[in-house]
Amino acid sequence: MPIERINPGRRLSQAVRYGDTVYIAGTVADDTSADVKGQTRQILAKIDTVLARLGADKSHLLSATVWLADVAAYDDMNLIWDAWVPEGAAPARACVEAKLAGEEYRVEIAAIAALDRAD
C-alpha cells in the first residue's frame, strides 16, 4: 500500500495518507496577529482544505489534538470548534496547554481522519 505525502517538506508533511487514514500534522495559523478565535478559524479551514483534497470532510475526523498557548483561551477556542464540528460527528479530542513553537502562535491542531476510498 503506497504512502501519499501531502505538501511534503524537509521537516514534515502537511498530511500523510496511508490506506484509508489521513494524519494531519500540527497546524498553525498563517495570520498570527489574530486572536485565538481567528487562529482557530484559520487552522480549521486548513484542515477542511486537506480533507477536501482527499475526498473527505470534517465528519470523517477520528481524533484531534489541540494545543493552546494559554488554557484560559479554552472557551474562546471551543466557540469556534463547536460551530465547526458537525452535530453527532465530534472526534475523540484532547486539549492541553503547551508552549508552542513561537510566541505568536496561540493554538495548534493535529488530526486523524478516515477516508472512504475504494482504492
HELIX and SHEET records of a PDB file:
HELIX    1   1 VAL A   36  ARG A   53  1                                  18    
HELIX    2   2 LYS A   58  HIS A   60  5                                   3    
HELIX    3   3 VAL A   71  ALA A   73  5                                   3    
HELIX    4   4 TYR A   74  TRP A   84  1                                  11    
SHEET    1   A 6 ILE A   3  PRO A   8  0                                        
SHEET    2   A 6 SER A  13  TYR A  18 -1                                        
SHEET    3   A 6 THR A  21  THR A  27 -1                                        
SHEET    4   A 6 VAL A 107  ALA A 114 -1                                        
SHEET    5   A 6 LEU A  61  LEU A  68 -1                                        
SHEET    6   A 6 ALA A  92  GLU A  97  1                                        
END                                                                             
